[in-house]
């Protein structure tokens, strides 16, 4: 009797599974369907056809979907988790599936050519490891979710920041906690008690959140890292540059080398060239201020799906504007990890990351710096193993149909390769921090 075996059946989402169909007739063809009902109720599916080997088995770690006349597959080539990467919603626009911390169950069904069910199975992807605690925070001016690992601690800490979609990155915070970090997933717009737009965001809010996190969890050796995606990647570098005494390590996903205006997440009343970040109530110089070369035309007038990066490239043509808006990353007193994508449709993160590297090298930055650029990948680098089909979608704030770039396969590869590097980088940074004393006071600079 045929059966589907998944190993491990129940584990964290970042754990690769081995999916096997056994008990088939040698050479038998089957149609495999994967489906999951996401927390918002949408059903995501993928389909691919396979042919059993001489032992009557199909193993997705070594067998690719069948390429033959009349056969259509949602992915191609050997990919152990290709059925997950290739999932799309059965109805509606392709939006990334929501990533709250509820577990996701993937159902698998193998059908014969005649439409008979030959085998079924399932597996569970979790964000929360055993014993991880989740606590919503709406106090001391902080809006976010705190995740604490199992055990007594103390734990190293990380603050997690989303990009121009806003909200609270609970999934990433939960995964950090599942790997031993006290994680504060902080909302700064489109979150409870926060504005609807990124415009005029005071940087003091993040300082207060960092100080709250230190006081609340008493991190191991005072270690607090920043992890941010896109505008959050810009933000973590900016915070570490302006408040270096508060930051122990920086993880910048598809980051920027410059300060930017509000752009696609702007309050319509302020406009996309209006201020994004404020310090002491004043606007920080950004790339579009007094920049005669900056133009939205390549984005506004370009074909759909729009690529925001085309407009950003025009802004880089004015050297004076670049010099004014460039972040002083040489002030950072911590190791830095940069993750970029060569086909980033949202902004040129690979070029930005190289600029950051060059500036740090020119100033003899004494801390480790890593940059991993993922060839042909796009803007949405997250973690394994999510669907990676939501490449073209309406922007969460502006609603404009845009492309983040990359392809399903290349984006899945970037997700899979980057996450172990993040965990390894943070582990090394924590180990280094435990070998040195870094006095800290929330009321002043290190002595």
C-alpha positions as CSV (number, residue, x, y, z in Angstrom):
1,X,0.0,0.0,0.0
2,X,1.4,3.4,-1.0
3,X,2.1,6.0,1.7
4,X,3.6,9.5,2.1
5,X,6.4,9.8,4.7
6,X,7.6,13.2,5.9
7,X,10.6,13.5,8.1
8,X,10.5,15.3,10.5
9,X,6.7,15.6,10.5
10,X,6.4,18.3,13.1
11,X,9.2,20.9,13.4
12,X,10.2,24.5,13.1
13,X,9.5,26.1,9.7
14,X,13.2,26.5,9.0
15,X,13.8,22.7,9.2
16,X,14.0,21.1,5.8
17,X,11.8,18.0,5.4
18,X,12.3,14.8,3.5
19,X,9.2,13.9,1.6
20,X,8.9,10.4,0.2
21,X,6.2,8.4,-1.5
22,X,6.7,4.7,-1.0
23,X,4.8,1.5,-2.0
24,X,4.2,2.6,-5.6
25,X,4.6,0.3,-8.6
26,X,8.0,0.8,-10.3
27,X,7.6,3.5,-13.0
28,X,4.2,4.6,-11.8
29,X,3.3,8.2,-12.4
30,X,1.5,10.2,-9.8
31,X,0.3,13.8,-9.4
32,X,1.3,15.3,-6.1
33,X,-0.6,18.2,-4.5
34,X,0.4,20.2,-1.5
35,X,-2.1,22.5,0.2
36,X,-2.4,24.6,3.3
37,X,-5.0,26.8,4.8
38,X,-3.2,29.9,6.0
39,X,-4.3,31.8,9.2
40,X,-6.2,34.3,7.1
41,X,-8.3,31.5,5.6
42,X,-6.7,31.5,2.2
43,X,-5.9,28.1,0.7
44,X,-2.5,27.8,-1.0
45,X,-1.6,24.9,-3.3
46,X,1.0,23.6,-5.6
47,X,1.1,20.6,-8.0
48,X,3.8,18.5,-9.7
49,X,4.0,15.1,-11.4
50,X,6.6,12.5,-10.6
51,X,7.5,9.0,-11.7
52,X,8.4,6.3,-9.3
53,X,11.9,4.7,-9.5
54,X,12.6,1.0,-9.9
55,X,11.8,0.4,-6.2
56,X,8.4,2.1,-6.4
57,X,9.6,5.2,-4.5
58,X,9.7,9.0,-5.1
59,X,12.0,11.0,-2.9
60,X,11.8,14.8,-3.4
61,X,15.4,15.2,-2.1
62,X,16.7,13.3,-5.2
63,X,13.8,13.2,-7.7
64,X,12.7,16.2,-9.9
65,X,9.2,16.6,-11.2
66,X,8.5,14.7,-14.4
67,X,9.3,16.6,-17.6
68,X,7.1,15.2,-20.4
69,X,4.7,16.3,-23.0
70,X,1.4,17.3,-21.6
71,X,2.8,17.5,-18.0
72,X,2.7,20.8,-16.1
73,X,4.5,21.4,-12.9
74,X,4.6,24.3,-10.5
75,X,8.4,23.9,-10.0
76,X,11.2,22.3,-11.8
77,X,14.4,20.5,-10.8
78,X,15.3,18.7,-7.6
79,X,14.1,20.7,-4.6
80,X,13.2,19.0,-1.3
81,X,10.8,21.7,-0.4
82,X,9.8,22.8,-3.9
83,X,6.2,21.9,-3.2
84,X,6.1,24.6,-0.5
85,X,8.1,27.2,-2.4
86,X,5.7,26.9,-5.4
87,X,2.5,27.3,-3.5
88,X,0.1,30.0,-4.7
89,X,-3.4,31.0,-3.4
90,X,-6.3,29.2,-5.1
91,X,-8.2,32.5,-5.4
92,X,-7.4,36.2,-5.3
93,X,-4.2,38.2,-5.7
94,X,-0.8,36.7,-4.9
95,X,0.1,38.2,-1.6
96,X,2.7,36.7,0.7
97,X,0.9,34.4,3.1
98,X,0.5,36.0,6.6
99,X,3.2,34.9,9.0
100,X,1.7,35.1,12.5
101,X,3.0,32.5,14.9
102,X,0.3,29.9,14.5
103,X,1.6,26.6,13.1
104,X,0.9,25.9,9.4
105,X,-0.2,22.4,8.4
106,X,0.7,21.2,4.9
107,X,-1.5,18.5,3.4
108,X,0.0,16.2,0.7
109,X,-2.0,14.0,-1.7
110,X,-0.7,11.7,-4.4
111,X,-3.2,10.9,-7.2
112,X,-2.9,8.3,-9.9
113,X,-3.3,9.2,-13.6
114,X,-6.9,8.1,-13.4
115,X,-7.7,10.4,-10.5
116,X,-7.5,7.8,-7.7
117,X,-6.0,8.8,-4.4
118,X,-2.9,6.6,-3.9
119,X,-1.5,8.2,-0.7
120,X,-1.8,11.1,1.6
121,X,0.2,12.7,4.4
122,X,0.9,16.0,6.2
123,X,3.5,17.9,8.1
124,X,3.5,20.9,10.4
125,X,5.6,24.0,10.2
126,X,6.0,25.9,13.5
127,X,7.4,29.3,14.4
128,X,7.4,28.8,18.1
129,X,9.8,26.3,19.6
130,X,8.9,24.3,22.6
131,X,8.6,26.5,25.7
132,X,8.9,29.8,23.9
133,X,6.8,32.5,25.5
134,X,4.9,35.1,23.6
135,X,3.8,38.4,25.2
136,X,2.2,41.4,23.6
137,X,3.8,44.7,24.7
138,X,1.7,47.9,24.9
139,X,3.6,49.7,27.6
140,X,6.2,52.4,28.2
141,X,5.4,53.7,24.7
142,X,6.4,50.4,23.1
143,X,4.2,48.5,20.7
144,X,5.4,45.1,19.8
145,X,5.6,41.4,20.8
146,X,8.2,39.9,23.1
147,X,9.3,36.3,22.6
148,X,11.3,34.6,25.3
149,X,13.1,31.3,24.9
150,X,12.5,28.3,27.2
151,X,14.7,28.3,30.3
152,X,15.9,30.7,32.9
153,X,18.3,32.8,30.8
154,X,19.9,35.2,30.7
155,X,19.6,35.3,26.9
156,X,21.1,37.5,24.2
157,X,18.5,39.8,22.8
158,X,17.5,41.0,19.3
159,X,15.1,43.7,18.2
160,X,13.3,43.0,15.0
161,X,12.1,45.7,12.6
162,X,9.8,45.4,9.6
163,X,10.1,47.3,6.3
164,X,7.7,49.6,4.4
165,X,4.8,47.2,4.9
166,X,4.8,48.1,8.5
167,X,3.3,45.9,11.2
168,X,5.0,43.6,13.7
169,X,7.4,40.9,12.4
170,X,6.1,38.2,14.8
171,X,7.3,35.3,12.7
172,X,10.9,36.4,12.6
173,X,10.8,37.3,16.3
174,X,9.4,33.8,17.2
175,X,12.1,32.1,15.2
176,X,14.9,34.1,16.9
177,X,13.4,33.1,20.2
178,X,13.2,29.5,19.1
179,X,17.0,29.7,18.5
180,X,17.7,31.1,22.0
181,X,17.3,34.9,21.7
182,X,15.0,37.2,23.7
183,X,13.3,38.8,20.7
184,X,11.3,42.0,20.6
185,X,9.4,42.3,17.3
186,X,8.8,46.0,17.4
187,X,6.0,47.8,15.5
188,X,6.6,51.5,14.5
189,X,3.8,52.0,12.0
190,X,0.7,50.1,11.0
191,X,0.8,48.6,14.5
192,X,-1.4,49.0,17.6
193,X,-1.0,52.5,19.0
194,X,1.3,53.6,16.2
195,X,0.7,55.8,13.1
196,X,-0.6,54.3,9.8
197,X,2.3,55.6,7.8
198,X,6.1,55.7,8.1
199,X,6.2,59.5,7.7
200,X,7.8,61.6,10.5
201,X,8.9,58.6,12.6
202,X,10.9,59.8,15.6
203,X,14.1,57.8,16.2
204,X,13.8,58.4,19.9
205,X,11.0,55.8,19.8
206,X,13.5,53.1,19.0
207,X,15.9,54.3,21.6
208,X,13.2,54.0,24.2
209,X,12.3,50.5,22.9
210,X,16.0,49.4,23.1
211,X,16.2,50.7,26.7
212,X,13.0,49.0,27.6
213,X,14.3,45.7,26.2
214,X,17.5,45.9,28.2
215,X,15.6,46.7,31.4
216,X,13.0,44.0,30.8
217,X,15.1,41.0,29.9
218,X,18.6,41.8,31.3
219,X,20.3,40.4,28.2
220,X,23.3,38.1,28.4
221,X,26.4,40.4,28.8
222,X,24.1,43.3,27.7
223,X,24.0,41.9,24.2
224,X,21.2,43.5,22.0
225,X,21.3,43.0,18.2
226,X,19.2,44.8,15.6
227,X,17.7,42.9,12.7
228,X,15.8,44.8,10.0
229,X,14.3,44.1,6.6
230,X,14.3,46.7,3.7
231,X,13.3,50.1,5.3
232,X,14.0,48.2,8.6
233,X,17.5,47.3,7.1
234,X,18.1,51.0,6.5
235,X,16.8,51.7,10.0
236,X,19.0,49.3,11.9
237,X,22.1,50.7,10.3
238,X,20.9,54.2,11.0
239,X,20.2,53.4,14.7
240,X,23.6,51.7,15.1
241,X,25.3,54.7,13.5
242,X,23.6,57.3,15.7
243,X,23.4,55.3,18.9
244,X,26.4,52.9,18.8
245,X,26.6,52.3,22.5
246,X,23.2,50.6,22.4
247,X,23.8,48.1,19.7
248,X,25.8,44.9,19.9
249,X,25.4,43.5,16.3
250,X,23.5,44.5,13.2
251,X,21.7,42.3,10.7
252,X,20.6,44.3,7.6
253,X,18.3,42.4,5.2
254,X,18.3,44.1,1.7
255,X,19.5,47.4,3.4
256,X,20.3,50.9,2.2
257,X,23.5,52.9,2.5
258,X,21.4,56.1,2.6
259,X,18.7,57.8,4.5
260,X,15.5,57.9,2.4
261,X,12.3,59.9,2.5
262,X,8.9,58.2,3.3
263,X,8.5,56.9,-0.3
264,X,5.9,54.2,-0.8
265,X,4.8,54.1,2.9
266,X,4.2,57.8,3.1
267,X,1.3,59.6,4.6
268,X,-0.5,60.9,1.4
269,X,-0.7,64.3,3.1
270,X,3.1,64.5,3.5
271,X,4.0,62.9,0.2
272,X,6.5,60.3,-0.7
273,X,9.4,62.9,-0.7
274,X,8.3,64.0,2.8
275,X,10.4,63.2,5.9
276,X,10.7,59.7,7.2
277,X,13.0,59.8,10.2
278,X,13.1,62.6,12.7
279,X,15.7,63.2,15.4
280,X,15.1,65.8,18.1
281,X,12.1,66.8,16.0
282,X,14.2,67.5,12.9
283,X,14.3,65.8,9.6
284,X,17.4,63.9,8.8
285,X,18.9,64.8,5.4
286,X,17.8,62.2,2.8
287,X,18.6,61.2,-0.7
288,X,15.8,63.1,-2.4
289,X,16.4,66.5,-0.7
290,X,17.8,69.1,-3.1
291,X,18.5,66.3,-5.6
292,X,17.9,67.6,-9.2
293,X,18.7,64.2,-10.7
294,X,16.1,62.2,-8.6
295,X,13.1,61.3,-10.6
296,X,10.1,59.1,-10.0
297,X,9.4,58.9,-13.7
298,X,11.1,55.5,-14.3
299,X,8.8,54.1,-11.6
300,X,5.6,56.0,-12.3
301,X,5.7,55.8,-16.1
302,X,7.3,52.4,-16.4
303,X,5.4,49.3,-17.3
304,X,3.7,47.1,-14.7
305,X,4.7,45.5,-12.6
306,X,6.6,48.6,-11.4
307,X,10.2,48.4,-10.2
308,X,10.8,51.0,-7.5
309,X,14.6,50.4,-7.9
310,X,14.6,52.3,-11.2
311,X,13.6,55.5,-9.5
312,X,16.2,55.0,-6.8
313,X,19.0,54.7,-9.4
314,X,18.3,58.2,-10.6
315,X,18.8,59.6,-7.2
316,X,22.2,58.1,-7.0
317,X,23.4,60.2,-10.0
318,X,23.8,63.3,-7.8
319,X,27.0,62.9,-5.7
320,X,26.3,65.9,-3.5
321,X,22.9,64.5,-2.5
322,X,24.5,61.1,-1.9
323,X,27.2,62.6,0.4
324,X,24.6,64.4,2.4
325,X,22.3,61.4,2.8
326,X,24.9,58.7,3.3
327,X,24.7,57.0,6.7
328,X,27.8,57.4,8.9
329,X,28.1,53.6,9.3
330,X,31.8,54.0,10.3
331,X,30.4,55.1,13.8
332,X,29.0,51.6,14.4
333,X,30.8,49.8,17.2
334,X,29.6,46.2,16.4
335,X,29.8,43.4,13.8
336,X,27.6,43.9,10.8
337,X,25.9,41.3,8.5
338,X,24.5,42.5,5.1
339,X,22.2,40.4,3.0
340,X,21.5,41.7,-0.5
341,X,19.9,40.6,-3.8
342,X,21.3,41.2,-7.3
343,X,17.8,41.4,-8.8
344,X,16.2,43.5,-6.1
345,X,13.2,45.3,-7.7
346,X,12.5,47.5,-4.7
347,X,15.8,49.2,-4.4
348,X,19.4,48.4,-5.4
349,X,20.3,46.6,-2.2
350,X,23.4,44.9,-3.7
351,X,24.8,48.2,-4.7
352,X,23.9,49.8,-1.4
353,X,25.6,46.9,0.5
354,X,28.8,47.3,-1.5
355,X,28.8,51.0,-0.7
356,X,28.5,50.2,3.0
357,X,31.3,47.7,2.8
358,X,33.6,50.2,1.0
359,X,32.8,53.0,3.5
360,X,33.6,50.7,6.5
361,X,36.8,49.5,4.9
362,X,37.9,53.1,4.2
363,X,37.5,53.9,7.9
364,X,39.2,50.7,9.1
365,X,36.1,49.4,10.8
366,X,37.5,47.2,13.6
367,X,34.6,44.8,13.8
368,X,33.7,41.9,11.5
369,X,31.7,42.8,8.4
370,X,30.0,40.2,6.2
371,X,28.1,40.7,3.0
372,X,26.3,38.0,1.1
373,X,24.7,39.0,-2.2
374,X,22.3,36.4,-3.6
375,X,22.5,36.2,-7.3
376,X,19.2,36.6,-9.2
377,X,17.3,36.9,-6.0
378,X,14.8,39.6,-5.2
379,X,13.9,41.9,-2.3
380,X,11.9,39.5,-0.2
381,X,14.7,37.6,1.6
382,X,13.2,36.1,4.8
383,X,13.7,32.6,6.1
384,X,13.1,28.9,5.0
385,X,10.6,27.4,4.0
386,X,7.9,29.7,2.8
387,X,6.1,30.1,-0.5
388,X,8.2,32.4,-2.7
389,X,5.7,33.0,-5.5
390,X,4.5,36.5,-4.3
391,X,7.0,38.4,-6.4
392,X,4.5,40.8,-8.1
393,X,2.0,42.2,-5.7
394,X,0.4,45.5,-4.6
395,X,2.5,47.4,-2.1
396,X,1.0,47.0,1.4
397,X,0.7,50.8,1.8
398,X,0.6,52.5,-1.6
399,X,-1.3,49.7,-3.3
400,X,0.8,50.1,-6.4
401,X,1.4,46.8,-8.2
402,X,5.2,46.3,-8.0
403,X,7.8,43.6,-8.5
404,X,10.3,42.7,-5.7
405,X,12.4,40.9,-8.3
406,X,14.0,37.5,-8.4
407,X,12.3,34.2,-9.2
408,X,10.6,31.6,-7.1
409,X,13.6,29.3,-7.2
410,X,16.2,32.0,-6.6
411,X,14.3,33.7,-3.8
412,X,13.8,30.3,-2.1
413,X,17.5,29.7,-2.3
414,X,18.3,33.1,-0.8
415,X,15.9,32.3,2.1
416,X,17.4,28.9,2.7
417,X,21.1,30.0,2.6
418,X,20.8,33.3,4.4
419,X,19.1,32.1,7.6
420,X,21.9,29.8,8.8
421,X,24.3,32.6,8.1
422,X,22.3,34.9,10.3
423,X,22.2,32.4,13.2
424,X,26.0,31.7,12.8
425,X,26.8,35.4,12.6
426,X,24.8,36.2,15.8
427,X,26.3,33.2,17.6
428,X,29.8,34.5,16.9
429,X,28.9,38.0,17.9
430,X,27.4,36.8,21.2
431,X,30.5,34.7,21.9
432,X,32.8,37.7,21.2
433,X,30.7,39.9,23.5
434,X,31.1,37.4,26.3
435,X,34.8,37.6,26.0
436,X,34.9,41.4,26.5
437,X,33.4,43.8,28.9
438,X,31.2,46.6,27.4
439,X,29.9,48.8,30.2
440,X,26.6,50.3,29.3
441,X,24.2,52.8,30.8
442,X,20.9,53.8,29.3
443,X,21.5,57.3,30.6
444,X,24.8,57.9,28.7
445,X,27.6,56.7,26.5
446,X,30.0,53.9,27.4
447,X,32.9,55.2,29.4
